[in-house]
Amino acid sequence: MKFKELKKSTLYQTSDFDDMEVFLCVSRGGKKQLEPLCFMGMAPGVDPVMIVLGGLTEIQRMVEAGEMSKPEGYIESSVSDPTLFDESDEGH
């Protein structure tokens, strides 16, 4: 997906969505899982330049690797976060 396509896909949304959380849908161990979207940035040292969306697990990796300090509201990777749901969870 190109960035222009991403922007265009959000144009039809109403302002009612402005305060909604944004999640990434990923697959781990063959199961669908939702992960909070935490950042958007540029991939360093990549040519051509590309935009990267990052989730909670990447923030956790960067904190644990000493690449960044813990941001406000940080969730330790050892903690089970109820905002992460896999397809076996009822009601999600």
N, CA, C and O of each residue as an XYZ file, in Angstrom:
368
protein
N       0.852     -1.171      0.000
C       0.000      0.000      0.000
C       0.895      1.231      0.000
O       1.859      1.309      0.762
N       0.582      2.159     -0.831
C       1.291      3.436     -0.884
C       0.673      4.389      0.142
O      -0.503      4.262      0.483
N       1.478      5.351      0.638
C       0.998      6.297      1.650
C      -0.230      7.059      1.147
O      -1.166      7.311      1.905
N      -0.217      7.421     -0.138
C      -1.356      8.125     -0.725
C      -2.627      7.284     -0.591
O      -3.699      7.826     -0.319
N      -2.518      5.976     -0.778
C      -3.676      5.082     -0.644
C      -4.146      5.009      0.804
O      -5.346      4.953      1.071
N      -3.198      5.009      1.733
C      -3.549      4.990      3.157
C      -4.313      6.254      3.528
O      -5.350      6.186      4.189
N      -3.805      7.403      3.106
C      -4.493      8.667      3.398
C      -5.882      8.687      2.769
O      -6.851      9.098      3.408
N      -5.977      8.246      1.529
C      -7.264      8.248      0.823
C      -8.271      7.337      1.529
O      -9.461      7.649      1.584
N      -7.799      6.220      2.064
C      -8.715      5.273      2.714
C      -9.302      5.832      4.008
O     -10.303      5.315      4.503
N      -8.696      6.876      4.557
C      -9.234      7.466      5.788
C     -10.131      8.665      5.521
O     -10.788      9.151      6.442
N     -10.176      9.153      4.292
C     -10.939     10.365      3.992
C     -12.447     10.193      4.160
O     -13.141     11.144      4.518
N     -12.952      9.005      3.908
C     -14.405      8.812      3.984
C     -14.891      8.625      5.421
O     -16.097      8.612      5.668
N     -13.971      8.482      6.359
C     -14.347      8.281      7.758
C     -14.877      9.584      8.349
O     -14.414     10.667      7.990
N     -15.834      9.479      9.240
C     -16.391     10.664      9.882
C     -15.532     11.066     11.072
O     -14.685     10.296     11.525
N     -15.750     12.252     11.567
C     -15.006     12.720     12.734
C     -15.388     11.923     13.981
O     -14.717     12.031     15.007
N     -16.458     11.125     13.910
C     -16.826     10.261     15.032
C     -15.707      9.283     15.349
O     -15.645      8.760     16.461
N     -14.826      9.028     14.395
C     -13.739      8.070     14.579
C     -12.488      8.715     15.168
O     -11.533      8.007     15.487
N     -12.467     10.033     15.319
C     -11.259     10.749     15.722
C     -10.654     10.257     17.029
O      -9.430     10.264     17.165
N     -11.452      9.837     17.982
C     -10.945      9.412     19.288
C     -10.863      7.898     19.445
O     -10.641      7.401     20.549
N     -11.039      7.165     18.356
C     -10.952      5.699     18.414
C      -9.497      5.257     18.375
O      -8.673      5.876     17.702
N      -9.183      4.187     19.096
C      -7.847      3.592     19.060
C      -7.627      2.940     17.701
O      -8.575      2.476     17.066
N      -6.373      2.907     17.257
C      -6.012      2.270     15.990
C      -5.145      1.055     16.306
O      -4.188      1.149     17.074
N      -5.484     -0.076     15.712
C      -4.764     -1.322     15.938
C      -4.231     -1.872     14.625
O      -4.762     -1.583     13.553
N      -3.182     -2.663     14.725
C      -2.664     -3.431     13.602
C      -3.215     -4.841     13.730
O      -3.285     -5.379     14.835
N      -3.598     -5.431     12.642
C      -4.005     -6.834     12.639
C      -2.797     -7.623     12.162
O      -2.335     -7.444     11.035
N      -2.285     -8.496     13.023
C      -1.101     -9.285     12.709
C      -1.409    -10.759     12.952
O      -2.463    -11.107     13.485
N      -0.488    -11.602     12.561
C      -0.647    -13.033     12.780
C       0.550    -13.545     13.577
O       1.698    -13.309     13.201
N       0.285    -14.239     14.666
C       1.339    -14.847     15.475
C       0.954    -16.293     15.722
O      -0.136    -16.586     16.214
N       1.853    -17.184     15.377
C       1.575    -18.598     15.584
C       0.348    -19.075     14.831
O      -0.359    -19.970     15.295
N       0.089    -18.485     13.672
C      -1.061    -18.885     12.872
C      -2.390    -18.357     13.366
O      -3.439    -18.742     12.850
N      -2.365    -17.469     14.371
C      -3.600    -16.899     14.906
C      -3.622    -15.400     14.688
O      -2.604    -14.724     14.833
N      -4.798    -14.885     14.336
C      -4.985    -13.450     14.169
C      -4.892    -12.773     15.528
O      -5.433    -13.264     16.518
N      -4.195    -11.633     15.565
C      -4.071    -10.880     16.804
C      -4.098     -9.397     16.491
O      -3.583     -8.969     15.458
N      -4.691     -8.613     17.371
C      -4.709     -7.162     17.228
C      -3.655     -6.577     18.147
O      -3.494     -7.017     19.285
N      -2.938     -5.582     17.647
C      -1.871     -4.949     18.413
C      -2.026     -3.442     18.283
O      -2.236     -2.948     17.175
N      -1.928     -2.689     19.386
C      -2.062     -1.233     19.295
C      -1.014     -0.625     18.368
O       0.165     -0.970     18.445
N      -1.445      0.277     17.496
C      -0.523      1.025     16.657
C       0.112      2.087     17.543
O      -0.597      2.838     18.213
N       1.439      2.157     17.553
C       2.137      3.069     18.458
C       2.904      4.179     17.757
O       3.130      5.231     18.355
N       3.312      3.977     16.505
C       4.058      5.039     15.828
C       4.017      4.877     14.320
O       3.689      3.821     13.779
N       4.370      5.986     13.665
C       4.587      5.993     12.227
C       5.906      6.709     12.010
O       6.138      7.769     12.591
N       6.765      6.149     11.188
C       8.064      6.769     10.955
C       8.622      6.362      9.611
O       7.925      5.774      8.783
N       9.882      6.679      9.403
C      10.578      6.347      8.166
C      11.587      5.253      8.472
O      12.253      5.296      9.506
N      11.706      4.275      7.585
C      12.683      3.200      7.760
C      14.078      3.782      7.532
O      14.361      4.317      6.460
N      14.952      3.679      8.541
C      16.287      4.268      8.395
C      17.171      3.468      7.439
O      17.177      2.237      7.454
N      17.914      4.198      6.610
C      18.888      3.570      5.729
C      18.325      2.733      4.603
O      19.047      1.921      4.024
N      17.068      2.905      4.277
C      16.438      2.131      3.209
C      16.255      3.032      1.990
O      15.801      4.170      2.110
N      16.615      2.510      0.817
C      16.433      3.262     -0.410
C      15.689      2.384     -1.405
O      16.230      1.338     -1.762
N      14.511      2.715     -1.875
C      13.873      3.998     -1.630
C      13.320      4.085     -0.207
O      13.054      3.070      0.437
N      13.156      5.313      0.263
C      12.631      5.561      1.605
C      11.243      4.957      1.718
O      10.449      5.029      0.780
N      10.951      4.361      2.868
C       9.615      3.803      3.086
C       9.075      4.200      4.447
O       9.830      4.414      5.396
N       7.769      4.292      4.523
C       7.065      4.613      5.764
C       6.826      3.321      6.521
O       6.496      2.292      5.932
N       6.996      3.385      7.834
C       6.823      2.207      8.676
C       5.803      2.521      9.766
O       5.894      3.555     10.429
N       4.841      1.632      9.948
C       3.911      1.708     11.068
C       4.378      0.693     12.093
O       4.696     -0.443     11.742
N       4.423      1.089     13.355
C       4.931      0.188     14.383
C       3.938     -0.023     15.510
O       3.211      0.887     15.911
N       3.929     -1.236     16.000
C       3.021     -1.596     17.076
C       3.710     -1.727     18.419
O       4.905     -1.466     18.562
N       2.929     -2.134     19.386
C       3.395     -2.272     20.764
C       4.610     -3.175     20.887
O       5.544     -2.852     21.621
N       4.616     -4.300     20.183
C       5.737     -5.227     20.345
C       7.049     -4.628     19.843
O       8.111     -4.982     20.356
N       7.008     -3.730     18.855
C       8.239     -3.070     18.405
C       8.705     -2.055     19.444
O       9.906     -1.926     19.680
N       7.788     -1.341     20.059
C       8.166     -0.432     21.154
C       8.815     -1.241     22.273
O       9.844     -0.832     22.812
N       8.232     -2.375     22.627
C       8.801     -3.220     23.676
C      10.207     -3.690     23.298
O      11.108     -3.693     24.138
N      10.397     -4.087     22.039
C      11.717     -4.537     21.595
C      12.737     -3.409     21.710
O      13.852     -3.620     22.185
N      12.348     -2.204     21.270
C      13.272     -1.067     21.321
C      13.630     -0.688     22.759
O      14.783     -0.360     23.038
N      12.663     -0.729     23.669
C      12.935     -0.436     25.083
C      13.881     -1.484     25.659
O      14.865     -1.146     26.316
N      13.578     -2.757     25.409
C      14.402     -3.837     25.952
C      15.809     -3.849     25.356
O      16.749     -4.306     26.006
N      15.964     -3.349     24.118
C      17.281     -3.282     23.480
C      18.035     -2.008     23.861
O      19.177     -1.814     23.443
N      17.402     -1.142     24.650
C      18.034      0.099     25.062
C      18.058      1.165     23.984
O      18.813      2.132     24.088
N      17.241      1.005     22.946
C      17.193      1.966     21.841
C      16.337      3.180     22.178
O      16.447      4.216     21.523
N      15.491      3.061     23.187
C      14.647      4.176     23.616
C      14.265      3.970     25.078
O      14.316      2.850     25.588
N      13.885      5.047     25.746
C      13.419      4.926     27.132
C      11.931      4.571     27.118
O      11.256      4.717     26.099
N      11.440      4.112     28.245
C      10.039      3.713     28.338
C       9.124      4.923     28.163
O       9.237      5.896     28.909
N       8.218      4.872     27.184
C       7.273      5.983     27.012
C       6.179      5.926     28.071
O       5.998      4.910     28.742
N       5.463      7.015     28.207
C       4.344      7.074     29.153
C       3.334      5.984     28.818
O       2.987      5.800     27.651
N       2.864      5.266     29.820
C       1.890      4.199     29.622
C       2.484      2.909     29.106
O       1.759      2.025     28.651
N       3.805      2.793     29.172
C       4.503      1.608     28.648
C       3.978      0.322     29.285
O       3.731      0.271     30.489
N       3.812     -0.701     28.471
C       3.354     -2.021     28.927
C       4.521     -2.991     28.762
O       4.990     -3.215     27.646
N       4.984     -3.558     29.854
C       6.092     -4.519     29.820
C       5.709     -5.715     28.957
O       4.549     -6.128     28.940
N       6.682     -6.270     28.242
C       6.401     -7.423     27.381
C       6.022     -8.659     28.193
O       5.400     -9.580     27.664
N       6.391     -8.683     29.468
C       6.054     -9.829     30.325
C       4.625     -9.770     30.854
O       4.128    -10.734     31.436
N       3.975     -8.638     30.647
C       2.616     -8.443     31.157
C       1.606     -8.795     30.074
O       1.758     -8.388     28.922
N       0.590     -9.542     30.437
C      -0.481     -9.837     29.490
C      -1.367     -8.602     29.384
O      -1.965     -8.177     30.372
N      -1.450     -8.036     28.204
C      -2.219     -6.817     27.981
C      -3.613     -7.167     27.468
O      -3.741     -7.783     26.410
N      -4.657     -6.784     28.200
C      -6.018     -7.106     27.756
C      -6.422     -6.414     26.461
O      -7.451     -6.766     25.883
N      -5.643     -5.435     25.984
C      -5.987     -4.799     24.711
C      -5.442     -5.580     23.528
O      -5.683     -5.208     22.379
N      -4.710     -6.660     23.790
C      -4.248     -7.526     22.705
C      -5.140     -8.752     22.664
O      -5.184     -9.527     23.619
N      -5.842     -8.926     21.572
C      -6.794    -10.026     21.473
C      -6.395    -10.967     20.349
O      -5.973    -10.519     19.283
N      -6.523    -12.251     20.576
C      -6.367    -13.172     19.457
C      -7.725    -13.778     19.139
O      -8.682    -13.598     19.891
N      -7.806    -14.488     18.040
C      -9.113    -14.954     17.555
C      -9.770    -15.975     18.471
O     -10.945    -16.290     18.284
N      -9.046    -16.503     19.459
C      -9.662    -17.459     20.377
C     -10.379    -16.756     21.516
O     -11.140    -17.394     22.244
N     -10.152    -15.423     21.697
C     -10.826    -14.684     22.749
C     -12.288    -14.453     22.381
O     -12.598    -14.035     21.265
N     -13.166    -14.723     23.313
C     -14.600    -14.521     23.073
C     -14.940    -13.041     23.105
O     -14.389    -12.294     23.913
N     -15.828    -12.619     22.245
C     -16.343    -11.272     22.256
C     -15.468    -10.260     21.542
O     -15.744     -9.063     21.619
N     -14.424    -10.693     20.852
C     -13.551     -9.738     20.155
C     -13.445    -10.123     18.710
O     -12.757     -9.451     17.941
